């Protein structure tokens, strides 16, 4: 069980880590995950760094992923859950 205080501290720690990696406020970060509680945790960590979240579902087609990535000028990805087979993510 994760308390709200622990949730908040974790979000701040990850936000600081993202900043150290060069992510700056206003950047876009894509979350690829199934619908699950971890998505909320990851989303809050990203928002704590003042970064825009771009959600992508595992059922999204490669074309949808490419469109989202280009439209958001995506700078990085955060994967939660399982990684999909490479064949699903081949971009032209």
Short mmCIF file of the C-alpha atoms (twelve columns), coordinates in Angstrom:
data_MODEL
# 
_entry.id   MODEL 
# 
loop_
_atom_site.group_PDB 
_atom_site.id 
_atom_site.type_symbol 
_atom_site.label_atom_id 
_atom_site.label_alt_id 
_atom_site.label_comp_id 
_atom_site.label_asym_id 
_atom_site.label_seq_id 
_atom_site.Cartn_x 
_atom_site.Cartn_y 
_atom_site.Cartn_z 
_atom_site.pdbx_PDB_model_num 
ATOM 1  C CA . UNK A 1  0.000  0.000  0.000   1 
ATOM 2  C CA . UNK A 2  1.354  3.379  -0.972  1 
ATOM 3  C CA . UNK A 3  0.412  6.310  1.267   1 
ATOM 4  C CA . UNK A 4  -0.252 9.703  -0.283  1 
ATOM 5  C CA . UNK A 5  2.838  11.093 1.477   1 
ATOM 6  C CA . UNK A 6  5.014  8.343  -0.054  1 
ATOM 7  C CA . UNK A 7  3.333  8.862  -3.435  1 
ATOM 8  C CA . UNK A 8  4.104  12.583 -3.280  1 
ATOM 9  C CA . UNK A 9  7.746  12.062 -2.240  1 
ATOM 10 C CA . UNK A 10 8.240  9.481  -4.975  1 
ATOM 11 C CA . UNK A 11 6.782  11.844 -7.576  1 
ATOM 12 C CA . UNK A 12 9.166  14.608 -6.465  1 
ATOM 13 C CA . UNK A 13 12.189 12.261 -6.549  1 
ATOM 14 C CA . UNK A 14 11.380 11.068 -10.058 1 
ATOM 15 C CA . UNK A 15 10.722 14.655 -11.200 1 
ATOM 16 C CA . UNK A 16 14.189 15.681 -9.959  1 
ATOM 17 C CA . UNK A 17 15.680 12.675 -11.739 1 
ATOM 18 C CA . UNK A 18 13.953 13.616 -14.995 1 
ATOM 19 C CA . UNK A 19 15.350 17.136 -14.713 1 
ATOM 20 C CA . UNK A 20 18.867 15.731 -14.173 1 
ATOM 21 C CA . UNK A 21 18.404 13.695 -17.358 1 
ATOM 22 C CA . UNK A 22 17.712 16.892 -19.299 1 
ATOM 23 C CA . UNK A 23 13.922 16.860 -19.368 1 
ATOM 24 C CA . UNK A 24 12.706 20.456 -19.029 1 
ATOM 25 C CA . UNK A 25 9.282  21.896 -18.159 1 
ATOM 26 C CA . UNK A 26 7.097  21.954 -21.246 1 
ATOM 27 C CA . UNK A 27 8.679  18.852 -22.814 1 
ATOM 28 C CA . UNK A 28 6.359  16.020 -23.796 1 
ATOM 29 C CA . UNK A 29 6.801  12.522 -22.414 1 
ATOM 30 C CA . UNK A 30 4.827  9.590  -23.709 1 
ATOM 31 C CA . UNK A 31 3.483  6.941  -21.361 1 
ATOM 32 C CA . UNK A 32 2.978  3.538  -22.946 1 
ATOM 33 C CA . UNK A 33 0.980  1.382  -20.597 1 
ATOM 34 C CA . UNK A 34 -2.105 -0.660 -20.142 1 
ATOM 35 C CA . UNK A 35 -4.807 0.938  -18.019 1 
ATOM 36 C CA . UNK A 36 -3.574 0.226  -14.481 1 
ATOM 37 C CA . UNK A 37 -2.726 2.027  -11.210 1 
ATOM 38 C CA . UNK A 38 0.924  2.387  -12.212 1 
ATOM 39 C CA . UNK A 39 -0.155 4.757  -14.984 1 
ATOM 40 C CA . UNK A 40 -1.447 7.227  -12.389 1 
ATOM 41 C CA . UNK A 41 1.817  7.024  -10.436 1 
ATOM 42 C CA . UNK A 42 3.962  7.521  -13.541 1 
ATOM 43 C CA . UNK A 43 1.709  10.341 -14.725 1 
ATOM 44 C CA . UNK A 44 2.063  12.209 -11.438 1 
ATOM 45 C CA . UNK A 45 5.839  11.808 -11.524 1 
ATOM 46 C CA . UNK A 46 5.928  13.355 -14.976 1 
ATOM 47 C CA . UNK A 47 3.521  16.157 -14.041 1 
ATOM 48 C CA . UNK A 48 5.640  16.967 -10.965 1 
ATOM 49 C CA . UNK A 49 8.453  17.829 -13.399 1 
ATOM 50 C CA . UNK A 50 5.995  20.158 -15.215 1 
ATOM 51 C CA . UNK A 51 6.174  17.933 -18.292 1 
ATOM 52 C CA . UNK A 52 3.221  17.215 -20.591 1 
ATOM 53 C CA . UNK A 53 2.041  13.593 -20.620 1 
ATOM 54 C CA . UNK A 54 1.067  11.971 -23.907 1 
ATOM 55 C CA . UNK A 55 -0.813 8.710  -23.298 1 
ATOM 56 C CA . UNK A 56 -0.435 5.792  -25.698 1 
ATOM 57 C CA . UNK A 57 -2.328 2.554  -25.260 1 
ATOM 58 C CA . UNK A 58 -0.875 -0.845 -26.232 1 
ATOM 59 C CA . UNK A 59 -3.771 -1.182 -28.668 1 
ATOM 60 C CA . UNK A 60 -2.734 1.951  -30.591 1 
ATOM 61 C CA . UNK A 61 -1.665 1.311  -34.151 1 
ATOM 62 C CA . UNK A 62 1.854  2.246  -35.252 1 
ATOM 63 C CA . UNK A 63 0.316  5.080  -37.305 1 
ATOM 64 C CA . UNK A 64 -1.446 6.487  -34.245 1 
ATOM 65 C CA . UNK A 65 1.762  6.319  -32.227 1 
ATOM 66 C CA . UNK A 66 3.698  8.057  -34.997 1 
ATOM 67 C CA . UNK A 67 1.055  10.803 -35.285 1 
ATOM 68 C CA . UNK A 68 1.030  11.415 -31.523 1 
ATOM 69 C CA . UNK A 69 4.812  11.482 -31.406 1 
ATOM 70 C CA . UNK A 70 5.098  14.012 -34.227 1 
ATOM 71 C CA . UNK A 71 2.198  16.191 -33.058 1 
ATOM 72 C CA . UNK A 72 3.539  16.432 -29.521 1 
ATOM 73 C CA . UNK A 73 7.183  16.840 -30.568 1 
ATOM 74 C CA . UNK A 74 7.764  14.050 -28.079 1 
ATOM 75 C CA . UNK A 75 11.117 14.157 -26.325 1 
ATOM 76 C CA . UNK A 76 11.085 10.889 -24.376 1 
ATOM 77 C CA . UNK A 77 9.136  7.761  -23.515 1 
ATOM 78 C CA . UNK A 78 8.242  6.153  -20.216 1 
ATOM 79 C CA . UNK A 79 7.219  2.531  -20.483 1 
ATOM 80 C CA . UNK A 80 5.083  0.827  -17.900 1 
ATOM 81 C CA . UNK A 81 3.778  -2.716 -18.043 1 
ATOM 82 C CA . UNK A 82 5.104  -4.981 -20.738 1 
ATOM 83 C CA . UNK A 83 6.968  -3.936 -23.849 1 
ATOM 84 C CA . UNK A 84 5.164  -4.757 -27.064 1 
ATOM 85 C CA . UNK A 85 6.780  -6.801 -29.830 1 
ATOM 86 C CA . UNK A 86 9.065  -4.743 -32.022 1 
ATOM 87 C CA . UNK A 87 6.924  -5.537 -35.075 1 
ATOM 88 C CA . UNK A 88 4.080  -3.438 -33.612 1 
ATOM 89 C CA . UNK A 89 6.264  -0.305 -33.497 1 
ATOM 90 C CA . UNK A 90 7.910  -0.280 -36.911 1 
ATOM 91 C CA . UNK A 91 7.662  3.264  -38.229 1 
ATOM 92 C CA . UNK A 92 7.950  4.188  -41.876 1 
# 
